[in-house]
Amino acid sequence: MKKTFKMSHPKIKVPRLVEAIKYEVKKYIKRERKKTLPPGVDFWDFDCRFGDDQTSSETIHLSEINKYISLAESKQLESFYLEILAKPGHRSKKPKPDQTICSEEPQA
């Protein structure tokens, strides 16, 4: 999804418009996560960008999207750009605390 959202409408008030935008984003993410995974892939990961326009957009984390939309509302922006692209994700194993490498061993 690469889209510029407008924050003004002649009939719809801004708070209701913001709710609709957040719902549309949530629905898109849910739809993308339901797609079948390619072989060897653990989950769908997302690359997200947010900004006033496409050229000035910055990379953000998926969990920060609602915060940035609310921030755009508080700044009273006319519009903002949001990009969400799905990519294959691979889980990595966490190292166990017993397997830490210690380079300083006691000398005898």
C-alpha positions in Angstrom: 0.0 0.0 0.0 1.4 3.3 -1.1 -1.1 6.0 -0.4 -1.4 9.7 0.4 -4.3 10.2 2.8 -6.1 13.6 2.9 -7.1 14.9 6.3 -9.9 17.1 5.1 -13.3 16.4 3.7 -16.3 18.7 3.2 -18.8 16.5 5.1 -16.7 14.2 7.4 -15.1 15.7 10.5 -11.4 15.1 11.1 -11.6 12.7 14.1 -14.0 10.4 12.2 -11.7 10.6 9.2 -8.7 9.6 11.3 -10.6 6.6 12.6 -11.4 5.6 9.1 -7.8 5.8 8.0 -6.6 3.7 11.0 -9.3 1.1 10.2 -8.2 1.0 6.6 -4.6 0.4 7.5 -5.5 -2.3 10.1 -7.7 -4.0 7.5 -4.9 -4.0 4.9 -2.4 -5.5 7.3 -4.8 -8.2 8.3 -5.5 -9.0 4.7 -1.8 -9.2 3.9 -1.1 -11.5 6.9 -3.8 -14.0 5.7 -2.0 -14.6 2.4 -0.2 -18.0 2.1 3.4 -18.0 3.0 6.1 -19.0 0.5 8.2 -22.1 1.4 10.8 -21.4 4.1 9.2 -18.3 5.4 8.0 -18.0 9.0 5.8 -14.9 8.9 4.9 -11.7 6.9 7.0 -8.8 7.9 6.3 -5.2 6.8 8.4 -2.2 5.7 6.7 1.0 6.6 7.4 4.6 5.7 5.5 7.7 6.9 5.9 11.4 6.0 4.3 14.6 4.7 4.9 13.4 1.1 6.6 10.5 -0.6 10.0 12.2 -0.9 10.3 13.2 2.7 9.0 9.9 4.2 11.0 8.1 7.0 11.1 4.5 7.9 9.0 3.6 10.9 8.1 0.4 12.7 4.7 -1.3 12.1 3.6 -0.7 15.7 4.1 3.0 15.4 1.7 3.7 12.5 -1.3 4.7 14.7 1.0 7.0 16.8 2.2 8.8 13.6 -1.4 9.1 12.2 -2.5 10.7 15.5 0.6 13.0 15.4 -0.5 14.1 11.9 -3.9 14.9 13.3 -2.5 17.0 16.1 -0.2 18.9 13.7 -3.3 19.5 11.6 -1.7 18.4 8.4 -3.6 18.6 5.1 -2.4 15.2 4.0 0.3 12.5 4.8 2.0 9.7 2.9 1.9 6.1 4.2 3.7 3.1 2.6 3.3 -0.4 3.9 5.0 -3.2 1.9 4.8 -6.9 2.9 8.0 -8.9 2.9 8.9 -12.5 4.0 10.2 -12.7 7.5 12.4 -15.3 9.2 12.5 -16.0 12.9 15.9 -16.0 14.6 16.7 -18.0 17.7 17.5 -16.1 20.8 20.9 -17.1 22.3 20.7 -18.9 25.6 22.3 -17.2 28.6 24.6 -20.2 29.2 26.1 -19.9 25.7 27.6 -16.5 26.3 31.2 -16.3 25.2 33.6 -15.2 27.9 37.1 -14.2 26.6 38.5 -13.6 30.1 39.0 -17.0 31.8 40.9 -17.3 35.0 44.6 -18.1 34.4 46.2 -20.8 36.6 
